[in-house]
Amino acid sequence: MGPGPTAYRQQHVEQCGCLRREMIATLLAVDPVDYVDTFIAVADDSTATVGTVPPSKPDNPSVASRTFEMISEHPYRYTSGDVIFVVFADRRGIPGEERTAARREFYSRGQPCLRSSDLAKRYGWGIHADGAGRIALVGVETAEYAAFVSGRNPRSGGEPVKVTKAMRSSRVPR
């Protein structure tokens, strides 16, 4: 029998680097999917060798293309919680005046973090969250990516950064 829900949650927090829901609500006022001083490396089973722009349909852009556009056009402007919610709200057509309440409702239930994003699973993008939780993309082919994966932040003079991997697309064989 596997670990119970509490043990699983603790294990997820330790492995993932995302913030605990309790800390978010009471101390930090950020979303439960936000990361701080963390680098999400490309998934182990990804075949991407370079960061690639996700394909987009003009009439109905995919979640990956919307996420890529938002982060790449505004590096270190948004947190992962901002990006995940805005992509959700835009796809659902939630009007601006309803978004505050909709965001509260959205995060009242568990939501996947950017470790499950196709950007890091399929398209070759690492995701760096700075000390304020704001995120930027880093192509897997770059020297900057190699520095981040080694646990050093090249954007802050080599300061340590927590490294976690994106979730695999397929199960590990037993």
C-alpha positions in Angstrom: 0.0 0.0 0.0 1.4 3.4 -1.0 1.7 6.6 1.1 -1.5 8.3 2.3 -2.6 11.7 1.1 -0.7 13.7 3.7 2.6 11.7 3.1 2.1 12.1 -0.7 1.5 15.9 -0.3 4.7 16.3 1.8 6.7 14.2 -0.7 5.3 16.3 -3.6 6.3 19.5 -1.8 9.8 18.3 -1.1 10.4 17.0 -4.6 8.6 19.7 -6.5 9.7 22.9 -4.7 6.2 24.4 -4.9 4.8 26.1 -1.9 2.4 24.5 0.5 -1.2 25.6 0.3 -1.2 26.5 4.1 1.8 28.8 3.7 0.3 30.5 0.7 -3.0 31.3 2.3 -1.7 32.5 5.6 1.8 33.9 5.0 2.7 34.6 1.5 -0.5 35.5 -0.3 0.6 33.6 -3.5 -1.0 30.7 -5.4 -0.3 27.1 -4.4 1.4 26.5 -7.8 4.0 29.2 -7.4 7.7 28.5 -7.1 10.5 30.6 -5.6 14.2 30.3 -6.5 13.5 27.2 -8.4 14.4 25.9 -11.9 12.1 23.3 -13.5 14.3 21.3 -15.9 13.0 19.5 -19.0 11.4 16.1 -18.3 13.7 13.0 -18.4 11.6 11.5 -21.2 11.5 14.6 -23.4 13.0 14.2 -26.8 13.4 18.0 -27.3 17.0 19.1 -27.9 16.1 22.8 -28.4 13.4 25.1 -27.0 10.7 25.2 -29.6 7.7 27.5 -30.0 4.5 25.4 -29.6 2.3 25.3 -32.7 -0.7 27.6 -32.4 -4.1 27.7 -34.2 -5.1 31.3 -34.7 -8.8 30.6 -33.8 -8.1 28.4 -30.8 -4.5 28.5 -29.4 -3.4 25.6 -27.2 -2.7 25.9 -23.5 1.0 25.4 -24.4 1.1 28.2 -27.0 -0.9 30.6 -24.7 1.5 29.8 -21.8 4.6 30.3 -24.0 3.3 33.6 -25.4 2.6 35.0 -22.0 5.9 34.0 -20.4 8.2 34.7 -23.4 6.7 38.1 -24.1 7.0 39.1 -20.4 9.9 37.3 -18.7 10.0 37.7 -14.9 6.7 39.6 -14.9 4.2 36.9 -13.9 4.2 34.1 -11.3 3.2 30.6 -12.3 -0.1 31.2 -10.6 -0.7 34.2 -12.7 0.1 32.4 -15.9 -1.9 29.3 -15.1 -5.0 31.2 -14.1 -4.9 33.8 -17.0 -4.6 31.0 -19.5 -7.6 29.2 -17.9 -9.7 32.4 -17.7 -8.9 33.4 -21.3 -9.9 30.0 -22.6 -13.1 30.1 -20.6 -13.9 33.7 -21.6 -14.1 34.9 -18.0 -14.6 38.7 -18.0 -12.1 41.0 -16.2 -14.5 42.1 -13.5 -15.2 38.5 -12.5 -11.6 37.3 -12.4 -10.8 38.0 -8.8 -13.6 35.8 -7.6 -12.9 33.2 -10.3 -9.3 33.0 -9.3 -10.2 32.4 -5.7 -12.5 29.7 -6.7 -10.0 28.2 -9.2 -7.3 27.9 -6.5 -9.7 26.6 -3.9 -9.3 23.2 -5.6 -5.9 21.6 -6.4 -4.4 22.7 -9.7 -1.5 21.3 -11.6 1.7 23.3 -11.4 4.1 24.1 -14.3 6.0 20.8 -13.8 3.1 19.3 -15.9 3.3 21.9 -18.7 4.0 20.8 -22.2 6.6 23.5 -22.4 8.9 21.5 -20.1 7.6 18.1 -21.2 7.6 18.3 -25.0 8.9 21.7 -26.2 12.3 21.9 -24.5 11.8 24.8 -22.2 13.2 25.0 -18.6 11.2 27.4 -16.3 13.0 29.6 -13.8 11.2 31.2 -10.9 13.2 34.0 -9.2 13.1 35.0 -5.6 9.8 36.8 -6.0 8.2 33.8 -7.8 8.2 35.5 -11.2 9.0 33.1 -14.1 11.0 33.0 -17.4 11.7 30.4 -20.0 15.2 29.0 -20.7 15.9 26.8 -23.8 17.4 23.4 -23.1 20.1 24.0 -25.7 21.6 27.1 -23.9 24.5 27.6 -21.6 22.2 29.3 -19.2 20.1 26.1 -19.0 23.2 24.0 -18.2 24.1 26.5 -15.4 20.6 26.3 -13.9 20.6 22.4 -14.1 23.9 22.4 -12.2 22.1 24.2 -9.4 23.5 27.7 -10.0 21.6 30.7 -11.1 23.6 32.5 -13.9 21.3 35.5 -13.6 22.4 36.2 -10.0 26.1 35.6 -10.1 25.9 31.8 -9.5 23.7 31.8 -6.4 22.2 28.4 -5.6 18.8 27.5 -7.1 16.6 24.5 -6.3 16.3 22.2 -9.4 13.3 20.0 -10.0 12.3 18.1 -13.1 9.2 18.4 -15.2 6.8 15.5 -14.9 7.4 12.6 -17.3 4.9 12.1 -20.1 4.9 8.4 -19.7 5.2 6.1 -16.7 8.5 4.6 -15.6 8.5 0.9 -16.4 8.5 -1.4 -13.4 
